[in-house]
Amino acid sequence: MIIIGIDPGLTCTGWGVVAKSGSRLSHVANGQIRTDAKAGMAERLVELDAGLTDVILHHRPDAGAVEEVFVNVNPQSTLKLGQARGVAMLSLARAGMPVSEYSTKVIKKALVGTGGADKKQIQAMLKVLLPGVKLAGEDAADALAVAITHANMLGSHR
């Protein structure tokens, strides 16, 4: 089974793809989609959708998972994040796959064992779980963490 995880953001959306075979996980790919900060909101959302659609068509995942929005101090930032998240969910659903959502706390707990883990701990655990992985950046690392969380949850949901 191929699983894609997405860490949505308007400026930079991370994506990570893993393969699950039994209890084994392996890294397929990861990357980041950046939108043009000078472009209008609608154009940026189209850019994000096009980038995610390319990734989905290339890797053909069976399932997708998206990190849930956390509320920022700045309501404008939260709104933009929500719009990027909506585009991510739409891109996955349009490709016909089931879409799951996980909170940051659940993702951290699934990977590191504590909901208060920091980014360095997440990245260190990714290197243990996916030996030899080259991370395209922080957002891509977060997206791989989302994909791994979903892969681990698949066994417990069924």
JOFENTA-V767954 format. One record per backbone hydrogen bond with DSSP energy under -1.0 kcal/mol. CO is the residue of the C=O (numbers start at 1). NH is the residue of the N-H. Records with the same first field share a line. If there is no record, write none. Layout:
# JOFENTA-V767954
CO=NH ; NH
This chain:
# JOFENTA-V767954
1=20
2=62 ; 63
3=18
4=65
5=16
6=67
7=14
11=35
13=33
14=7
15=31
16=5
17=28 ; 29
18=3
19=26
21=24
24=21
26=19
29=17
31=15
33=13
36=39
40=44
41=45
42=46
43=47
44=48
45=49
46=50
47=51
48=52
49=53
50=54
51=55
52=56
53=57
54=58
55=59
56=60
63=4
64=100
65=6
66=102
74=78
75=79
76=80
77=81
78=82
79=83
80=84
81=85
82=86
83=87
84=88
85=89
86=90
87=91
88=92
89=93
90=94
92=97
93=96
98=64
100=66
102=68
103=107
104=108
105=109
106=110
107=111
108=112
114=117
118=122
119=123
120=124
121=125
122=126
123=127
124=128
125=129
126=130
130=133
137=141
138=142
139=143
140=144
141=145
142=146
143=147
144=148
145=149
146=150
147=151
148=152
149=153
150=154
153=157
